[in-house]
Amino acid sequence: MENESPRDIASLDANFKPATVDGRAVVWRDALAGGPFALEGLPLRAPGGPLRRLPVGEPFARFPAYGLAGHAAGACVRFRTASPWIAVRATLGPGCDMNHMPRAGSIGLDLYRGAGRAARHVGTVQPNPGERIVECMPHVRPEGDAGDETWQVNLPLYGGIDALQIGLAPGFDPAPPPPRRLGRIVFYGSSITQGGCASRPGNAYTTMVCRALDAGQVNLGFSGCARGEPEMARLIASLEGVAAFVLDYDHNAPTPGHLAATHEPFFRIVREARPDWPILVLSRPNVWFDDTAEIAERRRIVRATVRHARARGDRRVAFLDGARLFGRENRDDCSVDRIHPNDLGFRRMADAVLAALRRLGVA
């Protein structure tokens, strides 16, 4: 009725009733419902559908990568608020609890304050074994610290998210985040691309690169399952707002013959559809200087894709040798299992990829 007195929002929506986390009052809001919360990194998700990195159904349902599409690698939620504390409540979907990767990285979340280069890690959501709903207060501002800030919650690298709520202090509303400085950087590759074995999502090399450039991220890393299918190349080429593409699936090509048969055709599908994209092509990230004949042959195949493109006049493509990603000193400190990088390894990868992207004009 027009003359009815206004009612408190908490009486209309139970989600707005103050609750407490760690003794502090919070008001929970659905972070996946849009509005002031920006869900990034899942451009192929069906509107209102589950958080997936690939479309539902054929032809992708018959590819090995399809089973990992529900992992939220590279996805994040961004917003602004002046709230003195931030709480997170996540309902976890299917995920991987592995013996060589911290749970905080595989199925955990982490929180960053600030945007771009100024962003800093301020808290981690660390699920316990078997825990499906995890609730915590990952950040409380020091006394006297105030002001509107940008916040980013990075979602799990090897797990799904069925629901996500952000809790803010009563009286502090969220607002939309500022736009990114650059468009999306798309990554296609192996478990290393997906983020194995970072200690938390913000330490995956792909996320480090995008944070440094203040760019969006589309992570199409599929652990053990990136096979260079032409349908995947066409899907990548269909994406809009792309600032650069990083191609790195050497580790998942089962044989050098498979790599030779798929790598240049994959590149050419993307390049013919997107002649202006900067494209960085990596040979397999290799912590060890163990250049077997097979690894050398794989490098030759990947390098040839770039050499042929440049011979055709393409000046927006570059090759980065995966064996040079980890420096010369203390390389053995860069890996968990002689294959997957730890946080130090990912830091060195990110620095090398950033430098290569800048040489391509991505800055």
Protein Blocks (a to p, Z undefined) as FASTA:
>chain_A
ZZlccddfklmmmklpccdeehiacddddfkngmjbccehilmbcghiacdfbdedjfkl
mpmklmmmmpcghiacddddfbfbdcdddddddddddfkbcfklmmmccddedehjllcc
fbdcdddehiabdcddfbccdehiacjddddddddfkbccfbdcddddehiacddddddf
bdcddddddfklnopacfbfklpfklmmmmmnopacddfbdehiagoiaklmmmmmmpgh
iabdcddfklmmmbfklmmmmmmmmmmmmmmmmmmbccdddddddfbacdcfklmmmmmm
mmmmmmmmmmnopakbccddfklmnojnhklmmpfnopaccfklmmmmmmmmmmmmmmno
pZZ
